[in-house]
Amino acid sequence: MSNFIDFWETVPSAYRARILIGGIAIFWIIESAVPLFRFKYHKIKHAGINFFLTFTTIVINFLFAGLLYFMANWVVEHDFGIIQWVNLPIWIELLIGLMLLDLVGAYFIHWLEHQVKMMWQFHLIHHSDTTVDTTTANRHHPGESVFRAVFTTLAVFMVGAPIWMVLLYQSFSVVLSQFNHANIHLPELVNKVLSWVFVTPNMHHVHHHQTQPLTDTNYGNIFSIWDRLFGTFAYVTDPQTIVYGIDTYPDSKEHSHIGGLLKIPFQNYRQSTTAHPKNTEF
């Protein structure tokens, strides 16, 4: 286990970049072979918009990297946070740490973005994608990337996560996000088994339905337990009935161009008026 910890404590940035790029490449190939939807779209152009927003996310995360490293080292030096207060086998601490980092750094901030109108204005750029695929995973407005970086730092502070655990969590989070956004069709049995532990594409795609209240469900990124525990889990019996996008921005001129997407958070709030489909279980 010490070798495992040493590896993640000193993992090069180039290695983490390969995880990001490799994950996109793998899931892009898989979704081309077994797609859930056969979108009629310019895949490269669509990816270009999402890759630009992925780049802005990388820049924001780079700017916050120093604070994140400082916080991870501070909690260890001062024995602060849940992991530092318990004395359990390291693999149990790792599991607890990953789950709590996912709770605060992914689930809670995601839930909050759906509750606070100002934050939603930034987050809806992610929801505006009408052809959800693996490149959608990092389609975030720079403003939202700041929100998420702040809450990741808060999660490290509360959990008392050492830097090796933080870097492992971030890598795991990237791959799972690419997976659960991928335009792939999972057999129902496989989906049901996996979704008891992890967030699957079938589960997360429900969250990308264009209408409420489905938009306000399935907030998880890695572990599905949080949605089940907090009553935000929803299941659509036929995922091919899901309509992606956000009903308040139906015009492609507003959600298919970088300039328009970056301006959305500074426009007036738009209220959704449509109802959810009937083939839904909450």
Sequence and secondary structure as in RCSB ss.txt:
>XXXX:A:sequence
MSNFIDFWETVPSAYRARILIGGIAIFWIIESAVPLFRFKYHKIKHAGINFFLTFTTIVINFLFAGLLYFMANWV
VEHDFGIIQWVNLPIWIELLIGLMLLDLVGAYFIHWLEHQVKMMWQFHLIHHSDTTVDTTTANRHHPGESVFRAV
FTTLAVFMVGAPIWMVLLYQSFSVVLSQFNHANIHLPELVNKVLSWVFVTPNMHHVHHHQTQPLTDTNYGNIFSI
WDRLFGTFAYVTDPQTIVYGIDTYPDSKEHSHIGGLLKIPFQNYRQSTTAHPKNTEF
>XXXX:A:secstr
 HHHHHHHHS  HHHHHHHHHHHHHHHHHHHHHSBSS   S HHHHHHHHHHHHHHHHHHHHHHHHHHHHHHHHH
HHTT SHHHH    HHHHHHHHHHHHHIIIIIIHHHHHTTSHHHHHHHHHHHT SS  GGGGG   HHHHHHHHH
HHHHHHHHHT  HHHHHHHHHHHHHHHHHHHS B   HHHHHHHTTTB  HHHHHHHTBSSTTGGGS   SSBTH
HHHHTT   EES GGG  BS TT   HHHHSSHHHHHHGGGS          SSEE 
